[in-house]
Amino acid sequence: MMASSVFFRTRKYFRKKDNARVLLLLAPGLVVMGMFTFYPIIKMFVMSFFDWKIGYDQISPFVGIKNYLAVFSDPITGMALSNTMFYAAVTVPGQMILGLIAALLINGIRKFSITFRLLYYLPVITSWVVVALLFRYIFSNQGLLNYLLTDIFRWIPEHIGWLSTRWPAMTAMTLLGIWKGIGWNMVIFLAALQAVPVEYYEAASIDGAGSIQKFFHITLPNIKGTILFCTIMLIIGAFNTYTPIAVITGGNPAHQTEVVLTWTYYQTFSSCKMGYAAALSFVVAAIVAVISVTLFKVIRPERM
């Protein structure tokens, strides 16, 4: 009994010592995360209840939920949110479907698969600013698209102002978003497809299942978790879209092509309404959280 008691006390001592070492190793990372992640979030939440002034010698009066009420009553904020939802509704399924098709095609070939992976992934590592400038040139009034349609093929009598109106401009930017994200989805889906056991397909072939049946009854159920991951990550990315809109249209004409991030930037640095921008940020974060929770309930990976 005495030996057993000594053993347990010794084990408990070394366990506490190990826990102290783990905490010591985690401490630098936790400090950095607290300084640059948690503190800014808490600070911004506090700012959302004030008419925040940037100067140290200026007084920031408390306004309560006035900033949140202003967010919900602002028509430009509603337009920016609807533009963001449109961008997400088009780019998320577009990237996922085309990325999955590319992954299926690459997964089915043996030669030059690495070359095709590189070609599909090149747009992902290309600078957002560079490709946004390229798309602005293509869709401008005197750009490549109007030149082809009017001067080469003569399908339309005069140039179209693709970037001068809301929905044509948003369509151009969604095309850019889809093209830019296909490679990322391809890589993720390709890894998921290669993790599906080959025995499942062999057993299905013995039972006489065709390619379509294998896809819907074997492939999709086994990559359900990957689909959920890609969907949530792409939605978060769509709500964080800034560069293509800022470069191609700058939110114009008359703020009709604003998205939530460009409008937040405008309110922060052009209008100096930092409390309003902080409130808008938390409203957007709440929307993304609701969408993510809903997707977790609709797409249940544990039911695979």
Secondary structure, DSSP 8 states (H G I E B T S, - for coil): -HHHHHHHHHHHHHHHHHHHHHHHHHHHHHHHHIIIIIHHHHHHHHHTTB---SSTTS---B-TTHHHHHHHH-HHHHHHHHHHHHHHHHHHHHHHHHHHHHHHHHHT--SSHHHHHHHHHHHHHS-HHHHHHHHHHHHSTTSHHHIIIIIIS--SSS---TTTSHHHHHHHHHHHHHHHHHHHHHHHHHHHHHTS-HHHHHHHHHTT--HHHHIIIIIHHHTHHHHHHHHHHHHHHHHT--HHHHHHTTT-STTTT--HHHHHHIIIIIS--HHHHHHHHHHHHHHHHHHHHHHHHHS-GGG-
